Amino acid sequence: MNRWMLRLTFIILCIFCVVGCSTEKHYKTLSFFFDGVPKPGSQGQGEKVIRDFSYNESVLAAARERHNQIIQHAPYQERSCDICHIPQSMGDLRQEMPGLCYQCHEDFNDRYKYIHGPVSAGYCTSCHHAHNSRNSNLLLREGQLLCYHCHEQKMVMNNEVHADIGNYNCTECHNPHGGEDPFMFH
């Protein structure tokens, strides 16, 4: 019984939409269910609108290209999974981090007097993806969002030095791995 009522309701709605979908008569109903329904009597109603998207298409093409560009960690790209993973158990790492990372990458603990917290704790994957990313250096996030994932934005912005930083990346002034001073300036 309920199925028949549902079907009947659906059929009536379909007939209503096919037969009576004029914006003049049913604007309130149509605009409730559908975005972009023009108001009756609004300018250009009933006319076909042709827009020039030539500029927007070039912007969209660049955005699509960047979106589709994925940076891959060399062993992952080469499908040399066994460099990091145990072959018989592909989810298990050959060695714990950061030791595993330091087999190929620089150990920053020996390079700097002050080490960034995640680096000193060996949490490379707090900032970097182990396999691939749409961001440079296999970063998980872009720009300031990377730092604000751990550092509270309000605290950072309360520092008068940061008052006018706008959209500058934190890494333009600070080394994300470490430095010779506590603020890890370049």
Backbone hydrogen bonds, N-H to C=O, Kabsch-Sander energy under -0.5 kcal/mol:
donor,donor_aa,acceptor,acceptor_aa,energy
5,M,1,M,-1.8
6,L,2,N,-2.3
7,R,3,R,-2.7
8,L,4,W,-2.6
9,T,5,M,-2.5
10,F,6,L,-2.6
11,I,7,R,-2.7
12,I,8,L,-2.4
13,L,9,T,-2.5
14,C,10,F,-2.4
15,I,11,I,-2.5
16,F,12,I,-2.6
17,C,13,L,-2.5
18,V,14,C,-2.5
19,V,15,I,-3.0
20,G,15,I,-0.5
20,G,16,F,-2.4
21,C,17,C,-0.5
22,S,20,G,-1.1
23,T,21,C,-0.5
26,H,22,S,-2.4
27,Y,23,T,-0.7
30,L,26,H,-2.8
31,S,27,Y,-3.0
32,F,28,K,-1.2
33,F,29,T,-1.4
34,F,30,L,-2.9
37,V,34,F,-0.7
42,S,39,K,-2.2
45,Q,42,S,-1.7
47,E,44,G,-1.6
50,I,48,K,-0.6
51,R,49,V,-0.5
53,F,51,R,-0.8
57,E,53,F,-3.3
58,S,54,S,-1.4
59,V,55,Y,-1.8
60,L,56,N,-3.0
61,A,57,E,-2.7
62,A,58,S,-2.0
63,A,59,V,-2.2
64,R,60,L,-2.9
65,E,61,A,-2.4
66,R,62,A,-2.3
67,H,63,A,-2.6
68,N,64,R,-2.3
69,Q,65,E,-0.9
70,I,68,N,-0.7
71,I,133,S,-3.5
73,H,131,H,-3.1
76,Y,73,H,-0.6
77,Q,73,H,-2.7
78,E,74,A,-2.5
79,R,76,Y,-1.0
80,S,75,P,-2.9
81,C,79,R,-0.8
83,I,80,S,-2.1
84,C,81,C,-1.3
85,H,81,C,-3.1
86,I,89,S,-0.6
86,I,92,D,-2.4
89,S,86,I,-1.5
92,D,89,S,-2.3
94,R,84,C,-3.2
100,L,96,E,-1.7
102,Y,98,P,-2.7
103,Q,99,G,-0.5
103,Q,100,L,-0.9
104,C,101,C,-1.5
105,H,101,C,-3.2
108,F,106,E,-0.9
110,D,107,D,-1.2
111,R,108,F,-0.7
112,Y,108,F,-1.8
114,Y,179,G,-3.0
116,H,177,H,-2.2
119,V,116,H,-0.6
120,S,116,H,-2.6
121,A,117,G,-2.0
122,G,118,P,-0.5
122,G,119,V,-1.0
123,Y,118,P,-3.1
124,C,122,G,-0.9
126,S,123,Y,-2.0
127,C,124,C,-1.4
128,H,124,C,-2.4
129,H,138,L,-3.6
133,S,71,I,-2.3
135,N,139,L,-0.5
138,L,135,N,-1.1
139,L,136,S,-1.9
140,L,127,C,-2.8
145,L,142,E,-1.1
146,L,142,E,-0.7
146,L,143,G,-1.1
147,C,143,G,-0.6
148,Y,144,Q,-2.9
149,H,145,L,-0.7
150,C,147,C,-1.5
151,H,147,C,-3.2
156,V,152,E,-2.1
157,M,153,Q,-2.9
158,N,154,K,-1.3
159,N,155,M,-0.5
159,N,156,V,-1.2
162,H,159,N,-1.9
163,A,160,E,-1.2
165,I,162,H,-1.5
168,Y,165,I,-2.4
172,E,169,N,-1.7
173,C,170,C,-1.5
174,H,170,C,-2.7
175,N,184,M,-3.7
179,G,114,Y,-2.4
184,M,181,D,-2.0
186,H,173,C,-2.2
